[in-house]
Amino acid sequence: MDQEKVTVTLTAAAPAARLFAVLADPTTHAAIDGTGWVQEAVDRAPLTEVGQVFRVDMYHANHPDGAYQVANKVQVLDPPYAIGWLPGQEKEDGHLEFGGWTWRYDLASLAPSETEVTLTYDWSAVPQFIREYIQFPPFGPEHLTNSLHHLAELASRP
């Protein structure tokens, strides 16, 4: 972990295309999540283009609202090698506002059914005013490791 991002890597017993398909399906994100905060996909369509927004319901006991919704904007989509998004919130007027942190998965095929998966949580673009009330990272690196284990398990299912 450096000062502004956490990166973990795992070798999964699954092809990169299968892992990518799981990541590109918002309905799997609650099962992948290593924190337990992601609840259910609101937008269920597969992720197919940069700029696409997908919303997920969240729950965190320390969040002011407890239950809340995150609007994620796809920033990277390079099947089957990389996928990433910028979490934010949708305001009452429909405007999306982003905090500056990102999630990114990079996939490198090692063999036909073996892929190195790297997950990066990066908060280097978070403005100071947000850092004053949110501690980064808001979880330990073990949560990213848990996410990769969950992803590998989902991708290895028939």
C-alpha distance (Angstrom), angle and dihedral (degrees) to the residues before:
residue distance angle dihedral
M1 . . .
D2 3.77 . .
Q3 3.78 123.3 .
E4 3.79 96.9 -84.6
K5 3.79 107.7 25.6
V6 3.78 142.5 34.8
T7 3.80 119.9 -146.1
V8 3.81 128.0 -175.2
T9 3.80 129.7 177.4
L10 3.80 131.8 -158.0
T11 3.79 134.0 175.1
A12 3.80 109.3 -127.9
A13 3.81 125.4 -159.9
A14 3.79 92.8 -130.7
P15 3.80 137.4 85.8
A16 3.82 116.8 -93.8
A17 3.82 91.3 -119.0
R18 3.81 91.4 56.6
L19 3.82 92.6 47.9
F20 3.80 90.3 47.7
A21 3.81 91.3 50.4
V22 3.81 90.4 54.0
L23 3.82 91.3 49.3
A24 3.82 92.2 47.0
D25 3.82 90.5 55.7
P26 3.82 109.5 83.5
T27 3.82 90.3 -162.2
T28 3.83 89.4 70.0
H29 3.80 96.5 52.4
A30 3.81 95.5 90.3
A31 3.82 89.5 54.1
I32 3.83 91.7 46.7
D33 3.81 96.1 46.7
G34 3.79 113.8 108.8
T35 3.81 95.5 -162.9
G36 3.79 99.7 54.9
W37 3.82 90.0 -128.3
V38 3.82 97.9 110.5
Q39 3.80 108.6 85.5
E40 3.80 114.6 171.5
A41 3.79 139.1 -18.9
V42 3.79 113.5 -107.2
D43 3.81 92.4 -174.6
R44 3.78 106.3 46.9
A45 3.82 102.5 -179.9
P46 3.82 116.1 114.5
L47 3.79 116.3 -100.0
T48 3.79 106.7 -103.1
E49 3.82 108.8 155.5
V50 3.77 145.3 30.3
G51 3.80 109.5 -98.9
Q52 3.80 94.0 33.0
V53 3.81 113.0 136.1
F54 3.78 122.3 -145.2
R55 3.78 124.9 -178.7
V56 3.77 128.3 -148.4
D57 3.78 131.5 -173.9
M58 3.79 113.9 -120.7
Y59 3.78 138.4 -169.9
H60 3.79 127.3 -161.9
A61 3.80 122.1 162.6
N62 3.83 91.3 -143.7
H63 3.82 94.7 50.2
P64 3.83 111.8 105.0
D65 3.82 90.3 -121.1
G66 3.83 98.1 34.0
A67 3.80 92.0 -147.9
Y68 3.79 115.5 47.1
Q69 3.78 141.8 148.1
V70 3.79 129.8 -112.5
A71 3.80 123.4 -154.4
N72 3.81 109.2 -152.4
K73 3.80 121.0 -160.9
V74 3.81 115.6 -154.1
Q75 3.81 109.1 -124.1
V76 3.80 101.5 167.8
L77 3.80 126.4 34.5
D78 3.79 115.8 162.5
P79 3.83 108.0 146.4
P80 3.00 122.4 -116.0
Y81 3.82 96.6 -1.2
A82 3.80 109.8 54.6
I83 3.79 142.7 7.5
G84 3.78 129.3 172.2
W85 3.78 143.2 159.6
L86 3.77 144.0 -163.9
P87 3.83 113.7 -129.4
G88 3.77 119.7 -140.6
Q89 3.75 144.9 140.9
E90 3.76 134.0 -97.6
K91 3.79 112.0 -128.6
E92 3.81 123.2 -142.0
D93 3.82 90.0 -97.7
G94 3.83 90.5 55.6
H95 3.81 93.9 -106.1
L96 3.80 114.7 139.2
E97 3.79 118.4 -132.9
F98 3.80 122.1 -168.9
G99 3.81 129.0 -157.8
G100 3.79 98.5 -150.0
W101 3.82 102.2 -108.9
T102 3.80 121.9 117.9
W103 3.79 140.8 -162.7
R104 3.80 118.2 -147.4
Y105 3.80 133.5 176.7
D106 3.82 120.3 -163.4
L107 3.80 118.7 -167.4
A108 3.81 126.0 -161.7
S109 3.81 120.6 -177.3
L110 3.80 112.6 -130.5
A111 3.82 95.5 173.4
P112 3.83 134.7 -13.6
S113 3.82 91.4 -79.4
E114 3.80 101.0 23.2
T115 3.81 126.2 79.4
E116 3.77 134.3 176.2
V117 3.81 107.7 -136.3
T118 3.79 121.2 -164.4
L119 3.79 119.6 -168.3
T120 3.80 118.8 -164.2
Y121 3.79 127.2 -171.0
D122 3.82 106.7 -167.6
W123 3.80 124.7 -173.8
S124 3.83 98.2 167.8
A125 3.83 92.1 116.4
V126 3.82 95.6 51.8
P127 3.81 109.6 121.6
Q128 3.80 119.8 -123.6
F129 3.81 94.8 -111.9
I130 3.83 89.9 62.0
R131 3.82 92.3 45.0
E132 3.80 87.7 58.7
Y133 3.80 91.8 68.6
I134 3.83 104.5 22.8
Q135 3.80 121.6 58.9
F136 3.81 114.1 -140.7
P137 2.88 125.1 -108.7
P138 3.81 93.9 24.7
F139 3.84 90.3 -159.1
G140 3.79 139.4 29.4
P141 3.82 124.8 -94.0
E142 3.81 90.1 -104.2
H143 3.81 88.0 75.3
L144 3.81 90.2 61.9
T145 3.80 90.3 47.4
N146 3.83 89.1 50.7
S147 3.81 89.6 51.0
L148 3.80 91.9 53.7
H149 3.80 91.4 49.2
H150 3.82 89.9 50.5
L151 3.81 90.8 48.1
A152 3.80 92.2 49.8
E153 3.80 90.7 49.5
L154 3.81 93.4 49.6
A155 3.81 92.3 46.9
S156 3.81 93.3 49.8
R157 3.82 93.2 57.1
P158 3.81 115.5 103.4
